[in-house]
Structure formats: structure tokens, C-alpha cells
Amino acid sequence: MTYAQHLRKALESHADGDNARAMSAYMKGHFPFFGIKSDSRRRVLKEFITVHGLPSVSELDATVRELWQMPEREIHYCAQELADKVWRKPPSNALDLYVFMIVHQSWWDSVDMIATKLVGNYFTSHPEQEAELSRQWCKSENLWMKRTAILFQLKRKAKTNWPLLQETLTSNLDHPDFFIRKAVGWALREYAKANPESVKQFVRTHPQLSALSKKEALKKIGS
């Protein structure tokens, strides 16, 4: 069996039908689940790595892609964690894998982790690619690529490239989708922790912000 098949078997052995139904319902039925809650899933993965080790740097891409094509959602969460553990400093080919993960098996729960941790870390290692790709993704017809462009700086706080973030947000102000409007507000709210006055100014000078985005942006700082 492959590494991915062994991991699937380890997760399957901890399946809980009642949890699985509830977890799938929470995700609007988009994915089947084994029914393993987060703490237990992380424990299973940690124990699995103790026995089987991590995939090698050269094997990671194929392993994650194999895991990503399996149906159960917990497998996708484990694939993300493996990518984060193995590629601490992502190589130049890592972005192809991350984009594959974003546009397949797509939903907010996977995309947000990929954007804020994997893609965010990638651009920290490859800053020369950041602006051009962010602009490309903003023009993408794929909702989740747009959301990634908005969120990949989320954890940077004072180190945020504010001019680029403003450009990214401005290009999405009139987007009708809930997930984009929520992301716009979330990005502003997080940057407000480092620079609340800039966020207030952005909100004041962009009256076309949706009510949802504005509410999220000002949640911790007021108007």
C-alpha cells in the first residue's frame, strides 16, 4: 500500500458514524466524513507519523495529490498538515500543488488553511511572486482563488503589504458572493490589530463596501 492508503486505513479505524453525519451536515453535505473530531484526528496523525514518518520532500506532492482525491474530509485536513510539516520552506514547485488543493475539493474550511498557512508561507519564501500572482488570482473566475488572494496575508499583521492588500480588496468590493465579502471584512479586521486607523480610513473612503464586510472590518475597533 502507498503512504496515503496506509493513512486512510488509520483514519478509517477511528470512524464514528454519528459524528460523521453531524460533521457532514455542518459542511452542507459537501463531503463525507469519518466522524473524527479535530483533536482526535491530530492525535491519529501524530501517531501515524511516529510509525511511518513523514513523506520525503520529493514524495510530498504525489502523496498529497493522492490523499486529496480520496473522499473523506479528514483525509484532506491531514494532507494539509503534512504539506505544512514537510515544506517548512516551500520549494518553487509547491505553488502548483497548493493551487491544485484550492481548486479541487473546495470549501472554506480547506481553502482558508491553505491560503493563510501554506500560500502565506510560500510568498514569505518567494516574495518576488506575490504581487503578480495576487493580481492574477483577483481576476480569476474561481471563487476560491479570489478568496486566497484576499486572505494569504492574514497572519502578517504589521508586516502586511498594505498597498497590495488595499488593491486586492478594492478589486473585490462589488463581488456578490458571501465568501468573498466575508473574506474582505476578515482581512481588514485582522490588519486592524496592527493599524486600526488605516482600516477605519479604508472603510470611510470605500462606501461601496458591503454591510457584511464593513461589520467584520470594524468589529473590534468601532467606527
Backbone torsions as a table, in degrees:
resi	resn	phi	psi	omega
1	MET	NA	152.9	176.3
2	THR	-78.0	167.3	174.9
3	TYR	-54.7	-46.0	-178.9
4	ALA	-62.0	-41.2	180.0
5	GLN	-66.6	-38.2	176.3
6	HIS	-63.4	-41.4	-179.9
7	LEU	-66.1	-41.4	177.9
8	ARG	-60.0	-41.7	179.8
9	LYS	-63.2	-40.1	179.3
10	ALA	-63.9	-41.9	178.7
11	LEU	-68.2	-42.8	-178.1
12	GLU	-59.2	-31.0	-178.3
13	SER	-69.6	-11.9	178.9
14	HIS	-109.8	18.5	-176.3
15	ALA	-64.8	145.8	177.3
16	ASP	-136.9	111.0	-173.4
17	GLY	-60.9	-42.4	-179.4
18	ASP	-64.5	-46.5	176.9
19	ASN	-60.9	-39.9	-177.0
20	ALA	-60.5	-43.5	-179.8
21	ARG	-64.8	-42.6	-179.1
22	ALA	-67.2	-40.3	-178.2
23	MET	-69.2	-39.4	177.5
24	SER	-65.8	-39.5	178.1
25	ALA	-63.2	-39.4	179.2
26	TYR	-62.0	-32.6	178.3
27	MET	-93.2	24.4	174.9
28	LYS	59.2	26.4	177.2
29	GLY	73.2	14.5	-178.3
30	HIS	-70.3	-28.1	-174.7
31	PHE	-140.9	147.1	167.7
32	PRO	-78.8	153.6	179.2
33	PHE	-126.6	155.0	167.6
34	PHE	-77.1	-26.0	-177.1
35	GLY	93.2	30.5	179.8
36	ILE	-101.6	118.3	-179.2
37	LYS	-71.4	163.6	-168.0
38	SER	-55.3	-49.7	-177.3
39	ASP	-62.4	-41.9	179.4
40	SER	-66.9	-40.0	179.1
41	ARG	-61.6	-43.2	179.4
42	ARG	-65.3	-36.3	178.1
43	ARG	-66.0	-43.4	178.5
44	VAL	-60.8	-43.9	-180.0
45	LEU	-64.4	-42.7	179.1
46	LYS	-60.4	-43.4	178.9
47	GLU	-66.3	-38.2	179.1
48	PHE	-63.8	-42.9	-179.8
49	ILE	-65.9	-35.4	177.4
50	THR	-58.8	-37.4	-178.7
51	VAL	-84.8	-46.2	-170.6
52	HIS	-101.7	-10.3	-176.0
53	GLY	74.6	-178.2	175.4
54	LEU	-93.1	153.4	170.7
55	PRO	-59.9	149.1	176.6
56	SER	-69.8	164.7	178.4
57	VAL	-56.2	-40.7	-177.9
58	SER	-75.0	-23.0	-177.9
59	GLU	-92.6	-14.2	-170.6
60	LEU	-59.0	-47.3	-176.3
61	ASP	-54.8	-51.9	-178.1
62	ALA	-64.7	-38.4	-179.1
63	THR	-65.5	-46.4	-179.3
64	VAL	-64.7	-42.2	179.1
65	ARG	-62.3	-38.7	177.5
66	GLU	-65.3	-44.4	177.9
67	LEU	-62.7	-39.0	-175.1
68	TRP	-66.8	-23.4	-179.5
69	GLN	-90.0	-1.5	172.9
70	MET	-82.1	152.5	-169.5
71	PRO	-79.0	-35.9	-169.5
72	GLU	-72.0	138.3	-172.3
73	ARG	-68.0	-34.9	179.7
74	GLU	-59.3	-31.0	178.0
75	ILE	-64.6	-39.7	179.3
76	HIS	-66.0	-40.2	177.8
77	TYR	-61.3	-42.4	178.9
78	CYS	-65.1	-38.4	178.3
79	ALA	-60.4	-41.8	177.9
80	GLN	-61.9	-43.8	-178.6
81	GLU	-66.3	-37.3	176.9
82	LEU	-63.7	-42.8	178.8
83	ALA	-60.6	-40.6	-179.7
84	ASP	-67.2	-38.6	-177.8
85	LYS	-73.2	-39.6	-173.6
86	VAL	-81.0	-42.8	-177.1
87	TRP	-101.3	71.9	177.1
88	ARG	-63.5	-40.1	172.2
89	LYS	-117.3	92.9	-170.0
90	PRO	-59.6	134.2	176.1
91	PRO	-72.1	172.6	-175.0
92	SER	-65.1	-25.0	180.0
93	ASN	-85.9	-1.3	-177.6
94	ALA	-65.0	-32.7	-174.6
95	LEU	-64.4	-33.7	176.9
96	ASP	-59.5	-41.0	178.6
97	LEU	-67.8	-43.6	-178.3
98	TYR	-62.7	-41.0	178.0
99	VAL	-65.1	-40.3	175.5
100	PHE	-56.6	-43.6	-179.3
101	MET	-67.9	-35.0	-179.4
102	ILE	-68.2	-42.4	-171.9
103	VAL	-91.5	-5.6	174.8
104	HIS	-118.1	147.4	-177.8
105	GLN	53.1	42.5	-168.0
106	SER	-82.9	132.0	168.4
107	TRP	-165.7	166.2	-172.0
108	TRP	-58.4	-34.4	-173.1
109	ASP	-66.4	-35.4	176.7
110	SER	-84.5	-43.8	-175.0
111	VAL	-62.0	-38.4	-177.1
112	ASP	-65.6	-39.3	177.9
113	MET	-69.6	-42.4	179.5
114	ILE	-61.6	-43.4	-178.6
115	ALA	-65.4	-52.4	-170.3
116	THR	-78.5	-29.7	-178.4
117	LYS	-104.0	-57.8	-172.8
118	LEU	-72.3	-54.2	-179.7
119	VAL	-68.2	-41.1	177.4
120	GLY	-57.1	-43.9	178.4
121	ASN	-67.4	-36.8	178.8
122	TYR	-60.6	-47.3	-177.8
123	PHE	-71.2	-25.1	172.1
124	THR	-64.1	-36.7	178.7
125	SER	-82.0	-24.3	-177.2
126	HIS	-131.7	62.9	-173.0
127	PRO	-63.7	-23.3	-178.5
128	GLU	-66.8	-17.1	-178.9
129	GLN	-95.0	-11.7	-166.5
130	GLU	-61.4	-54.2	-172.7
131	ALA	-65.5	-46.5	-177.0
132	GLU	-63.4	-45.2	-178.2
133	LEU	-70.2	-37.3	177.3
134	SER	-58.8	-43.6	179.3
135	ARG	-66.2	-39.2	177.3
136	GLN	-62.4	-45.0	-176.9
137	TRP	-66.9	-32.1	177.2
138	CYS	-63.2	-28.0	179.8
139	LYS	-90.4	-4.0	-177.4
140	SER	-65.6	146.7	173.7
141	GLU	-79.4	-9.3	179.6
142	ASN	-84.3	118.2	-178.2
143	LEU	-53.1	-40.8	-172.6
144	TRP	-76.9	-27.1	172.6
145	MET	-69.0	-39.4	175.1
146	LYS	-60.8	-45.8	-179.2
147	ARG	-63.1	-37.2	177.2
148	THR	-62.6	-42.8	178.5
149	ALA	-59.1	-36.0	-179.0
150	ILE	-75.0	-34.5	-167.8
151	LEU	-102.2	-10.4	-170.7
152	PHE	-65.9	-19.1	177.6
153	GLN	-92.2	7.2	-167.7
154	LEU	-55.3	-35.3	-174.2
155	LYS	-93.0	4.1	-173.8
156	ARG	-83.1	-24.9	-179.6
157	LYS	50.7	-115.6	-174.7
158	ALA	-65.3	-19.0	180.0
159	LYS	-88.8	3.8	179.1
160	THR	-59.6	137.4	170.9
161	ASN	-78.7	88.4	-172.5
162	TRP	-63.8	-42.9	177.0
163	PRO	-57.9	-41.8	178.6
164	LEU	-67.6	-41.0	179.0
165	LEU	-63.0	-42.8	177.6
166	GLN	-59.4	-43.3	178.2
167	GLU	-60.8	-43.8	180.0
168	THR	-63.0	-46.0	-178.7
169	LEU	-66.5	-43.3	-177.9
170	THR	-60.5	-35.9	-179.4
171	SER	-73.0	-8.5	-178.7
172	ASN	-119.8	9.9	-174.8
173	LEU	-61.7	-33.2	-176.2
174	ASP	-97.7	12.0	-179.3
175	HIS	-68.8	133.1	-174.1
176	PRO	-82.1	-13.9	-171.9
177	ASP	-78.2	139.4	179.7
178	PHE	-55.7	-44.1	-173.9
179	PHE	-67.5	-29.3	176.3
180	ILE	-77.2	-44.9	179.6
181	ARG	-63.0	-39.2	177.0
182	LYS	-64.2	-42.7	-179.7
183	ALA	-63.7	-40.6	177.8
184	VAL	-57.8	-49.0	179.0
185	GLY	-64.3	-39.0	-178.9
186	TRP	-65.3	-44.3	178.9
187	ALA	-61.0	-42.1	178.1
188	LEU	-66.2	-42.0	-179.4
189	ARG	-61.3	-41.1	-179.9
190	GLU	-69.9	-40.0	178.8
191	TYR	-68.0	-29.1	178.9
192	ALA	-61.5	-22.5	177.3
193	LYS	-64.9	-27.1	178.9
194	ALA	-100.1	-32.1	-173.4
195	ASN	-147.0	73.8	-175.2
196	PRO	-63.0	-34.2	-177.4
197	GLU	-67.3	-36.4	177.7
198	SER	-65.5	-37.9	178.9
199	VAL	-68.5	-43.7	177.4
200	LYS	-59.4	-41.8	178.7
201	GLN	-64.0	-40.7	178.6
202	PHE	-61.9	-44.2	179.9
203	VAL	-63.9	-42.5	-179.4
204	ARG	-63.8	-36.3	-174.3
205	THR	-93.1	2.8	177.9
206	HIS	-130.2	73.1	-177.5
207	PRO	-64.1	-15.1	178.8
208	GLN	-78.3	-2.8	173.1
209	LEU	-53.4	136.4	177.1
210	SER	-66.9	158.5	178.7
211	ALA	-59.1	-38.1	179.2
212	LEU	-64.1	-48.2	-179.3
213	SER	-61.2	-43.8	-179.0
214	LYS	-64.5	-43.8	179.1
215	LYS	-59.3	-45.2	179.6
216	GLU	-65.0	-42.6	-176.3
217	ALA	-62.2	-39.7	-173.2
218	LEU	-98.1	6.0	-171.9
219	LYS	-54.7	-40.4	-174.4
220	LYS	-101.5	-8.8	-171.5
221	ILE	-123.1	-9.3	-177.5
222	GLY	72.3	-179.0	-175.3
223	SER	-94.2	NA	NA
